[in-house]
Amino acid sequence: MVRDRVSSHSSRRLHVAWALFMTGPVLRAFNGLFHAYHPERHYMRGPGPKWREKHPGLEASTSH
């Protein structure tokens, strides 16, 4: 009788752990629906001084 209770308790823990494990990817996918990637938020202003050191005499094209 005690063994059945312990087995039942550990089985319940396993089910809870599995449910929590599986909700992570689902929540991330659901979150992606509302927080999509916006490229304008990651806009780069152009090449920096390191690029200019490697490419002397050249300027980056600025086609906007």
C-alpha angles and dihedrals in degrees: 000000000000090000091055091053092050092047091048091048094050091045090053090050090052091052092049092048091049092049091051091047092052096047093064097072091039092053092046091052091047090048090053090062092065102031103049122171113275111196093196088067090060097045114152118214096216142274119335134215094285091059090049090051091054094044108041115190094014126107125202115253112255105201108160 
